[in-house]
């Protein structure tokens, strides 16, 4: 019978050779960094051999099970010892040798694989975890370089991508099963949605985008776009955020101070007012998809919201940038679920319209434009969107602006009137709601622009979807918890599901 003493003889010999090398006169002249490189290389092989020796010990001590029956009720009545498979680990490749249980015209079963929770493919869960982290952090090429530098695994670009795709497979189910953080009925439930284009390979474009690109007959030049031309190669990634926020009541002065009549951009209002902070987001959940439609992502956000508030007892606030398509989807989803939502358009988007209007009436760089924007923004914050729209029209007439000079004002007036129902900042501030989409805007930058929009990247659909979901998972701070859960799902899929009654197997 094998013992630990005999099973680990090879790894002991390797370790002793390392200590002999470090004790030699040659090692005495090495710098500390050279010692680091030497030990990093030598000890990786020692660790790999330790892993291999342990597997060898399992092989020698594996006992035949009295009964092995698959999920269809077919028993395996014969065994074959010495059946091996390769496992690529973070320390290098090892061989797993175990008993194969055989039957007539059925696939072999290997209960020892279940005890080890071996992956379906060659690469270990440890390598898959590294691939998920590194592929979500930088390009696949950089992920390969980093993983190979750390592990010496010799993993390739395509393998990293495949491992990342597989690693993201359980994320949606994980969040469906995750228990929400406890909240009171007074805690505001906030939903926010936005979108950003991702450069995608032609075969992965949405049908409408591909047809539009085909209909225009291609661009005039091959090497660059002509004026007014678009690539026609992006697929929209829709992102959503859901978070909890305790109400934080504020007033107009807490958002924008009164510039005073004729004051410049940095004048103090003189009342010594200390701004009250807005509501703070907690239990933030981010998601995104380039595969699902915007409607499906909105539905997923509402699913998460209902997971937190299934009886609709809390106040639901939806923050958006004002895109008509988003508003329609949100309204339809709320009606379908019979939940009341309070839609608030991001204040920053409103300010952009006011600035465009200001430059119709002021010279470029004129400090008075800032006071102009501040005064009108304060009026809007007080619930006076229609009042500001009227004031802008009056100012345009008084300045006798021609049509080609007043576009910024006309756009602002139209926006304020068309979106007036979603610009009730007076109500939002009184009830302590957030009024800016900073969280989802930041998510668009972090989840999409910083990774999926890197120079030269052209994505396949599966890779883009996996990386987007993995980045959202890591941004939520849930990666480690998810990975433990993911390995359990792998066990259920790859092993438990193959045996009768899904019994937990032991060697």
C-alpha positions in Angstrom: 0.0 0.0 0.0 1.3 3.4 -1.0 2.1 5.9 1.8 2.9 9.6 1.8 6.5 8.7 2.5 6.9 6.9 -0.8 4.4 8.9 -2.9 6.2 12.2 -2.4 9.7 10.9 -3.1 10.0 12.7 -6.4 9.0 16.1 -5.0 11.3 15.6 -2.1 14.2 15.0 -4.4 13.3 18.1 -6.4 13.2 20.2 -3.3 16.5 18.8 -2.1 18.0 19.7 -5.5 16.8 23.3 -5.0 18.3 23.6 -1.6 21.6 22.1 -2.9 21.6 24.7 -5.7 20.9 27.6 -3.2 23.7 26.3 -1.0 26.3 26.2 -3.8 29.0 28.8 -4.3 27.5 29.9 -7.5 24.3 30.9 -5.7 26.3 33.0 -3.3 27.1 35.6 -6.0 23.4 36.0 -7.1 21.6 39.3 -6.6 18.3 39.2 -4.8 16.3 39.6 -8.1 18.3 36.7 -9.6 17.3 34.6 -6.6 13.7 35.6 -7.0 13.8 34.5 -10.7 15.6 31.2 -9.8 13.2 30.3 -7.0 10.2 31.3 -9.0 11.2 28.9 -11.7 12.5 26.0 -9.5 9.7 26.1 -6.9 7.0 26.1 -9.6 8.3 22.8 -10.7 8.5 21.5 -7.1 4.9 22.5 -6.5 3.8 20.9 -9.8 5.6 17.7 -8.7 3.9 17.9 -5.3 0.6 18.1 -7.1 1.5 15.2 -9.3 2.7 13.1 -6.4 -0.6 13.7 -4.5 -2.6 12.6 -7.6 -0.4 9.5 -7.7 -1.2 8.8 -4.1 -4.9 9.1 -4.9 -4.4 6.7 -7.8 -2.7 4.1 -5.8 -5.3 4.2 -2.9 -8.5 4.5 -5.0 -10.9 1.7 -4.0 -13.4 0.2 -6.4 -17.0 1.4 -5.6 -19.6 -1.3 -5.0 -22.0 0.3 -7.4 -21.8 3.0 -10.1 -25.0 3.9 -11.9 -25.5 6.7 -14.4 -28.4 9.2 -14.5 -30.3 7.0 -16.9 -30.1 4.1 -14.4 -27.5 2.1 -16.4 -24.9 0.4 -14.1 -21.2 0.2 -14.9 -20.2 -3.4 -14.1 -16.6 -3.4 -15.3 -13.6 -1.3 -14.3 -10.3 -0.4 -16.0 -7.5 0.9 -13.8 -4.8 3.3 -15.1 -7.1 5.5 -17.2 -5.4 8.9 -17.5 -6.2 12.5 -18.5 -4.1 15.7 -18.6 -4.9 18.6 -16.3 -3.3 22.0 -17.0 -2.9 23.7 -13.6 -1.5 27.0 -12.4 1.7 25.1 -11.6 2.0 23.2 -14.9 0.5 20.1 -16.5 -0.1 17.0 -14.5 -1.6 13.6 -15.2 -4.7 12.4 -13.4 -4.9 8.6 -13.4 -8.0 6.8 -12.0 -10.4 4.0 -12.3 -12.8 4.0 -15.3 -16.2 2.3 -14.8 -17.4 0.7 -18.0 -20.6 -0.7 -19.5 -21.8 -1.8 -22.9 -22.5 0.9 -25.4 -22.3 3.7 -22.8 -19.7 6.3 -21.9 -17.3 5.5 -19.2 -17.7 7.1 -15.8 -14.8 8.3 -13.5 -16.0 8.9 -9.9 -12.6 10.1 -8.9 -13.0 13.0 -11.3 -16.0 14.1 -9.3 -14.1 13.9 -6.0 -11.5 16.3 -7.6 -14.3 18.3 -9.3 -12.2 18.2 -12.5 -13.3 20.6 -15.3 -14.9 19.3 -18.5 -11.8 20.4 -20.5 -8.1 20.3 -19.8 -7.6 23.6 -18.0 -8.1 23.7 -14.2 -10.5 26.0 -12.4 -7.5 27.9 -11.1 -6.4 28.7 -14.7 -10.0 29.5 -15.6 -10.2 32.0 -12.7 -6.9 33.7 -13.8 -8.2 33.9 -17.3 -11.5 35.5 -16.1 -9.7 38.1 -14.1 -7.0 38.9 -16.6 -9.3 38.9 -19.7 -11.7 41.3 -17.9 -8.7 43.6 -17.0 -6.9 43.9 -20.3 -6.7 42.5 -23.8 -6.7 38.8 -24.5 -3.0 39.1 -25.6 -2.1 40.8 -22.4 -4.0 38.1 -20.4 -2.0 35.4 -22.2 1.2 37.1 -21.4 0.4 37.6 -17.7 -1.0 34.1 -17.1 2.0 32.5 -18.8 4.4 34.7 -16.9 2.8 33.7 -13.6 2.1 30.1 -14.2 4.2 28.9 -17.2 1.1 27.2 -18.5 1.8 28.1 -22.2 -1.9 29.0 -22.6 -3.0 30.6 -26.0 -5.1 33.6 -27.0 -8.1 31.5 -28.1 -7.9 29.4 -24.9 -8.0 32.4 -22.7 -11.1 33.7 -24.5 -12.9 30.3 -24.3 -12.1 30.1 -20.6 -13.4 33.6 -20.0 -16.6 32.8 -21.9 -17.1 29.7 -19.8 -16.3 31.5 -16.6 -19.1 34.0 -17.2 -21.7 31.4 -17.9 -23.3 31.4 -14.4 -23.3 35.1 -13.6 -27.0 35.7 -14.4 -28.1 32.7 -12.3 -25.8 33.8 -9.5 -27.5 37.1 -9.2 -30.9 35.5 -9.3 -29.9 33.3 -6.3 -28.1 36.0 -4.4 -29.9 37.3 -1.3 -30.3 41.1 -1.4 -29.0 43.2 1.5 -31.8 44.1 4.0 -33.5 47.5 3.7 -36.3 49.4 5.2 -39.4 50.5 3.2 -38.1 54.0 3.4 -34.9 53.2 1.5 -35.1 54.5 -2.1 -34.6 51.8 -4.8 -32.8 53.4 -7.8 -32.6 52.0 -11.4 -30.5 53.5 -14.1 -30.0 52.5 -17.7 -27.6 53.7 -20.5 -26.0 52.4 -23.6 -22.7 52.5 -25.4 -21.6 51.2 -28.8 -19.0 48.4 -29.1 -17.0 47.7 -32.3 -18.1 44.3 -33.3 -17.2 41.9 -36.1 -19.5 42.1 -39.2 -21.0 38.6 -38.5 -22.0 39.7 -35.0 -23.8 43.0 -35.9 -27.5 43.3 -35.2 -29.6 42.6 -38.3 -30.7 46.3 -38.6 -27.2 47.6 -38.4 -25.9 45.1 -40.9 -28.7 45.9 -43.3 -28.1 49.7 -43.0 -24.4 49.2 -43.6 -25.1 47.1 -46.7 -27.8 49.6 -48.0 -25.4 52.5 -48.0 -23.1 50.6 -50.3 -19.9 51.0 -48.2 -17.8 54.0 -47.5 -16.1 56.1 -50.2 -12.6 55.4 -49.0 -11.0 52.3 -47.7 -8.4 53.7 -45.3 -10.6 56.3 -43.5 -14.1 57.7 -43.3 -15.2 60.6 -45.4 -17.1 63.6 -43.9 -20.4 62.5 -42.5 -19.7 58.8 -42.8 -20.1 56.3 -40.0 -18.4 53.0 -39.5 -21.6 50.9 -39.3 -19.7 48.4 -37.3 -21.0 48.9 -33.7 -23.4 47.0 -31.7 -25.0 48.7 -28.7 -24.1 47.5 -25.3 -26.9 48.2 -22.8 -26.0 48.7 -19.2 -28.1 48.9 -16.1 -27.5 49.7 -12.5 -29.7 49.0 -9.4 -28.8 50.3 -6.0 -30.2 51.3 -2.6 -30.0 54.9 -1.2 -31.3 56.4 2.0 -33.3 59.5 1.2 -31.2 62.7 1.6 -33.4 65.8 1.5 -31.8 68.8 -0.3 -32.7 72.2 -1.7 -31.6 74.2 -4.8 -28.7 75.9 -2.9 -27.3 72.4 -2.1 -26.9 71.8 -5.9 -26.1 75.2 -7.4 -25.5 78.4 -5.4 -27.2 81.6 -6.5 -24.8 83.6 -8.7 -26.5 86.9 -7.8 -27.4 89.7 -10.3 -24.5 90.2 -12.6 -22.1 88.1 -10.6 -19.2 86.1 -12.1 -18.6 82.4 -11.9 -16.9 82.2 -8.5 -18.9 84.7 -6.5 -20.1 83.6 -3.0 -23.8 83.8 -2.3 -22.8 85.3 1.0 -25.1 83.3 3.3 -22.5 80.8 4.5 -24.6 77.9 3.3 -23.1 74.5 3.8 -24.2 72.2 1.1 -25.9 69.0 2.2 -24.7 65.8 0.6 -26.9 63.8 -1.7 -28.0 60.2 -1.2 -25.2 57.6 -1.1 -25.5 54.5 -3.2 -25.0 51.1 -1.5 -25.5 47.5 -2.5 -24.8 48.5 -6.1 -25.5 46.0 -8.8 -24.3 46.5 -12.4 -25.0 44.5 -15.4 -24.6 44.8 -19.2 -25.0 43.0 -22.4 -24.2 43.3 -26.1 -26.1 40.1 -26.8 -29.5 40.9 -25.2 -31.7 43.7 -26.5 -32.2 46.9 -24.5 -35.6 45.7 -23.6 -34.1 42.5 -22.1 -31.5 44.5 -20.1 -34.3 46.8 -18.7 -36.3 43.8 -17.8 -33.2 42.3 -16.0 -32.8 45.6 -14.0 -36.5 45.4 -13.0 -36.0 41.7 -12.0 -33.2 42.8 -9.7 -35.3 45.6 -8.3 -38.2 43.2 -7.6 -35.7 40.8 -6.0 -35.0 43.6 -3.5 -38.6 44.8 -3.2 -40.9 42.0 -4.3 -44.1 43.6 -2.8 -43.3 47.1 -4.3 -43.4 48.8 -0.9 -40.4 51.0 -1.5 -40.1 54.1 -3.7 -38.6 53.2 -7.1 -36.7 56.0 -8.9 -35.4 55.6 -12.4 -32.5 57.8 -13.6 -32.0 58.2 -17.4 -30.5 60.6 -19.8 -33.8 61.2 -21.6 -33.5 59.0 -24.7 -37.0 58.4 -26.0 -36.4 54.7 -26.6 -35.2 54.2 -23.0 -38.2 56.1 -21.6 -40.6 53.9 -23.6 -39.0 50.7 -22.5 -39.0 51.7 -18.8 -42.6 52.9 -18.9 -43.7 49.7 -20.6 -41.8 47.5 -18.1 -43.3 49.3 -15.2 -46.8 49.0 -16.5 -46.2 45.3 -17.2 -45.2 44.7 -13.6 -47.8 47.1 -12.2 -45.2 49.1 -10.3 -45.0 52.8 -9.9 -41.7 54.4 -10.9 -40.6 58.0 -10.7 -38.5 58.8 -13.8 -35.9 61.5 -13.3 -33.7 62.8 -16.2 -30.1 63.4 -15.3 -29.5 67.0 -14.4 -26.1 67.0 -16.2 -27.9 66.4 -19.5 -30.2 69.3 -18.9 -27.2 71.6 -18.1 -25.7 70.7 -21.5 -28.8 72.0 -23.2 -28.6 75.2 -21.1 -24.9 75.7 -22.1 -25.8 75.3 -25.8 -28.5 78.0 -25.3 -26.1 80.2 -23.4 -23.6 80.3 -26.3 -26.3 81.6 -28.6 -26.5 84.7 -26.4 -22.8 85.1 -25.3 -19.5 85.3 -26.9 -17.2 82.2 -26.5 -15.4 82.3 -23.1 -17.7 85.0 -21.7 -17.9 84.4 -17.9 -21.5 85.8 -17.9 -22.6 82.6 -19.6 -21.9 80.6 -16.4 -24.1 82.9 -14.4 -26.8 82.6 -17.1 -26.7 78.8 -16.9 -26.7 78.8 -13.1 -29.7 81.1 -12.8 -31.8 79.0 -15.3 -30.6 75.8 -13.7 -31.8 77.0 -10.3 -35.2 77.8 -11.7 -35.4 74.3 -13.3 -34.3 72.7 -10.0 -37.2 74.6 -8.3 -39.7 73.0 -10.7 -39.7 75.8 -13.4 -38.8 74.0 -16.6 -41.6 75.7 -18.5 -40.7 79.1 -17.0 -37.1 78.7 -18.3 -38.3 77.5 -21.8 -40.4 80.7 -22.0 -37.5 82.9 -20.8 -35.1 81.4 -23.4 -37.6 82.1 -26.2 -38.0 85.7 -24.9 -34.2 86.2 -24.8 -33.9 84.9 -28.4 -36.5 87.3 -29.6 -35.0 90.2 -27.7 -31.5 89.5 -29.2 -33.2 89.2 -32.7 -31.3 86.0 -33.3 -31.7 84.5 -36.8 -32.7 80.9 -37.1 -29.2 79.6 -37.8 -28.0 81.4 -34.6 -30.6 80.2 -32.2 -30.5 76.4 -32.7 -29.1 75.9 -29.2 -32.0 77.8 -27.7 -34.6 76.0 -29.8 -33.2 72.6 -28.9 -33.2 73.6 -25.2 -36.8 74.9 -25.4 -38.0 71.7 -27.1 -36.2 69.5 -24.6 -37.5 71.3 -21.6 -41.1 71.1 -22.8 -41.0 67.6 -24.1 -39.4 66.2 -21.0 -41.1 68.4 -18.4 -42.7 65.5 -16.7 -39.3 64.1 -15.9 -37.7 67.3 -14.7 -39.5 67.7 -11.4 -36.3 68.2 -9.5 -38.2 70.1 -6.8 -40.0 66.9 -5.9 -36.9 64.8 -6.2 -34.9 67.1 -3.9 -37.7 67.3 -1.4 -38.0 63.5 -1.2 -34.3 63.0 -1.1 -33.8 61.2 -4.4 -30.6 61.3 -6.5 -30.8 63.5 -9.7 -27.7 62.5 -11.6 -26.7 59.4 -13.5 -23.1 59.4 -12.4 -23.1 55.7 -11.4 -24.3 54.4 -14.8 -22.2 57.0 -16.7 -19.2 55.8 -14.8 -20.2 52.2 -15.5 -20.2 52.9 -19.3 -16.7 54.3 -19.0 -15.4 51.5 -16.8 -17.2 48.5 -18.2 -17.2 49.4 -21.8 -14.8 52.2 -22.8 -11.8 51.1 -20.7 -11.9 47.5 -22.0 -14.2 46.9 -24.9 -13.3 50.1 -26.7 -9.5 49.8 -26.6 -7.7 50.8 -29.8 -8.0 48.2 -32.6 -10.4 45.9 -30.7 -13.0 44.1 -32.9 -15.1 41.8 -30.8 -16.9 38.5 -31.4 -20.3 38.4 -29.7 -19.4 35.7 -27.1 -16.2 37.3 -26.1 -17.6 40.8 -25.7 -20.6 39.5 -23.7 -18.4 37.5 -21.3 -15.9 40.3 -20.7 -18.7 42.8 -20.1 -20.4 40.5 -17.6 -17.1 39.7 -15.8 -16.2 43.4 -15.5 -19.6 44.1 -14.1 -19.2 41.2 -11.6 -15.9 42.5 -10.5 -17.2 46.1 -10.3 -19.9 44.8 -8.0 -17.3 43.3 -5.7 -18.8 39.8 -6.1 -16.1 38.0 -8.0 -14.8 35.7 -5.2 -18.3 34.8 -4.0 -19.4 34.1 -7.5 -16.4 31.9 -8.2 -17.1 29.6 -5.3 -20.7 29.4 -6.5 -19.6 28.8 -10.1 -17.4 25.9 -9.1 -20.4 24.3 -7.4 -22.4 24.7 -10.6 -19.5 23.1 -12.5 -19.6 20.2 -10.1 -23.3 19.8 -10.6 -23.1 20.0 -14.4 -19.9 17.9 -15.0 -20.3 15.3 -12.3 -23.4 15.1 -10.2 -25.8 15.2 -13.2 -24.1 12.1 -14.6 -25.0 9.8 -11.7 -28.3 8.3 -10.4 -30.0 10.5 -7.9 -27.2 13.0 -8.3 -25.5 11.5 -5.3 -22.4 13.3 -3.9 -19.5 11.0 -4.6 -16.6 10.1 -2.4 -13.5 8.2 -3.3 
